[in-house]
Amino acid sequence: MKEVTIAHDTIKDLMLPMVMPFRFSDKNEMIQLKTGDSVHFDFIWGEKEVFAKNFTYIGPGFIPDKDDFFSDEYSEKKIGSIIDDAQLLNLDSSIVRLSDSDGDYRFISYIFSRCPMPNLCPAVFMKNKILSESFRDNNNLKFILVSFDYKFDTPSVLKSTYGPSIEGSPNIEIWSSTGYISDAYQLVKQTGGDFWGIEKEKIGHTLVSVLIDPERKILGSWDGDKWPAKQVENSIKLLIK
């Protein structure tokens, strides 16, 4: 299936307005559409597939802006570059710094708990869980999941949502950005990701996961949510030798 990014309205009983990718199968429906068009479509939420179909052109639309208070002062760091330190909160509401784990390799991904799409944030979480189990005996590799939803994902919310799932997994951590918007934005941007619309309750984001070395140098980067856990596991093994 192909994907199209849509800034959608509230989907009743499912999710708030967001900017996110939708999978679709019929390319012919897209021929007459262009960036910025307003459309209606059917959203299919099945046990095995989640996709959109029956796109109907409504009229000209608009492309939502990112939050005004976010400047573009942080640029993406390339492979081989060192990312800056960042300060966030762990599930116990204690301050945690990325530099606290200097000396270890770290695999960093981004999530937010309100994401209802099984092929997005939940998939990233589950793949990190699988990887953390694969490297359970490696004391020098940590898996860090950072929520960029600084308004909703407080440490207590994240602890309630993810805490039970990571019990018994000492090498996986989940961090909140509540109170540390600038640090979260810097970290996400420098590692090649982005997020916006949280203040307006119309959340948009891109997905990226990165592997950094003991000095915070970027060793590898994986875009989106479709990376196969086994292939990334093999890549990590090569990169941390």
N, C-alpha and C positions, 0 to 999 in steps of 0.2 A: 504493500500500500504506500501511497504518497502522503505527504503532509502539507497542510496549509495553516498558517498562523492567523488566529482570529481573536479580536478583542470582543468577547461575547458579553451579553447581559446576564442577569441572574438566571440560572437554570433551577427552577423550583424544586425544592427538597433535595438539591444535590450540591450546588456550589454558588459562591458569590461571583460577581463579575470578575473576569480575569482575562489576561492576554496569554494564550497558550496554543500549542499545536494540536490540530485535529487530523486524524488519519482519514483518508478517503480512497475509494477504489475506482471510481469512474472519472477518468481524466477528461472526458467530453464535457462534463459539467463545468469545468474550469476554463474552457476555451474562451468564453465571452466575458470572463471576469478579469479584473485588474486590481492591483494594489490600491487599497483605500475604499473599495466598493462595500456597500452595506448589503448584507444577504440574510435570508432566512434559510434554515436547513434542519433536517431531522437528525437528532443525536441518538445513536443506537448504543445502549449500554447492556451488553450481553455478558454471559459468564465467561465466554472465550474471546469475544471481540468487542472492542470499543471503537466506533468510527462515526463519521458524519456522511450524510447522503442527501440527495434531493435539494441541491443548492438553488435558490431562487434569488435573482437580482432584485433589490429593493430600490436602490438609488445610490448617489454618491455618499460616501461616509468620511471618516477621518482616521488618521493614525494617531493614537494617544501619545502624548509626551511623557517623558520620564519625570520623576519628582523634581520640581524646580530647585529645591535646596541641595540637590546633588550636583556638584560641579564635576567636570571631567578632568580633575587634577590627577587622578590615578590612572595610569596606563597599564596595559597588559605586559607582564614579564614573559619573556620568551624562554624556551628550554635552555637551561644552563645559567639562567639569571637567578639571583637570590631575592626572595620576597621579604618584605618588611615584617617586623613583629606585629602582632595584633592581640588585643586584650578583650576577652569575652567572659561568659559565665558558664560554669558547669552545671550539672543537674542538681547540685546541692547549693546553688546560688553563690558559690565561691568564685572569686576572680581567677581566671586561668589565662595564661599567656602562651602563645605559640612557642615562644622561646623557652618555656619551661620544659619542653620536650626536645630541645636541641640536643643532639647526640644520638637521636633515634631517627629512623626513616618514618615518614608520615604520609598516609593516603587520605586526602581531603576531598569531601563531597559536600554538596549543598542540598537542603531540603526545606520544606515548611509543612507543618502538620495539617494545615487546612486543605492541602492538595488532595482532591478526591480521585484523581486519575490513576488507575493501577499501573499504567505504563510510564508514569513520570516519577515523582518523589518516592512513592512507596516502592517502586521497582529499584530505585537507586539505594534505598535503605536496605532492601533484601539482598541486593548484590554485595553491598558492603558487609552484611552479616555473613554471607557465604564466604567472602574473602577472609574475614576475620577468623573464621573457623579453620580455613585452609592454612593460615599462618599462626595458628594458636600457640605453637611451640617456639615462635620467634619473638624473643623479648625485646628486640630492637626495631619493631615495626608496629606502629599504632594506626588505627583507623578513626578518623575524626569526621563527624557529620555536623555541619554548622547550619543552623536555621537562620535565614536572612529576614524572617518575619519578626522584626523587632517589636511590633505592637502586640501580637497575639501569643507568640511562642516564648512565654516566660519559662524559666527553669522548671517551675512546678507543672506547667502544661506539658512540656517535653518529657518530664519525668513520668507523668501519668500516661502519656501516649506511647513512649518508647522504652521506658524503664524496664518493664517486665520482659521485654524482648531481648534486652542485652544483659540480663542477669546471668552470671556465669561466663561472661565474655570480657575478660579483663583488658583486652587489647582494643576495644572499641569505645569511643567516647562521643557524647552528643553535647554540643555547646549552643547556648542561647546568645542572641545579639541584643537583647533588651538592655537599653541604657548605653549601648556601644555601637550606635549606628555607623559612625565614621570608620571604626575599626572593621566592622563587617563589610562595609562597602569597599574599603581598601583591599581587604583580603580577597573578596570575590572578584573585583576588577583585575587585580594583579595576577590572579590565577586564570584569567580568561573568561570569567562568567559575568553576569549582569542581572540586576533585578530593579524593578520600579513599581510605582503605583500603590505602595503599601499605605501611604497616608490617605489615598483616595479610595481605599478598599477595592481597587481594580488592579490586582496584582499581575505583573508580568515578569518573566525571568527566562534566562537561558540556563542550561545545565552543563556542568563541567566537573570533572574529577581530575585531581593531579597527585602525582607522587613527588614528594620533596625529600632531600637527603638530610643528614644530620646538621648541616649548616643552612638549611632552608633553600637550597638550590633546587630548581624544578628539573626533575629527571624525565618525567613523562606526563602526558595530558590526554584525556579521553573526553570528547564532547558528547553531550546528550545522555540518553538513558539506555541506548541499545547495545552498549558494549557487552560482549559475552564475558561473564565472570571468569571462566576458565582461561580465555585468552589473556585477560588482564592479569590473572594469577601468574601465567607463564612470563609475561612481560616484567612483572615485579620481580620475579625470581632472577631474571637476567640483569635487571637494573640495580639490584641491591647486592650483587656479588662483589 
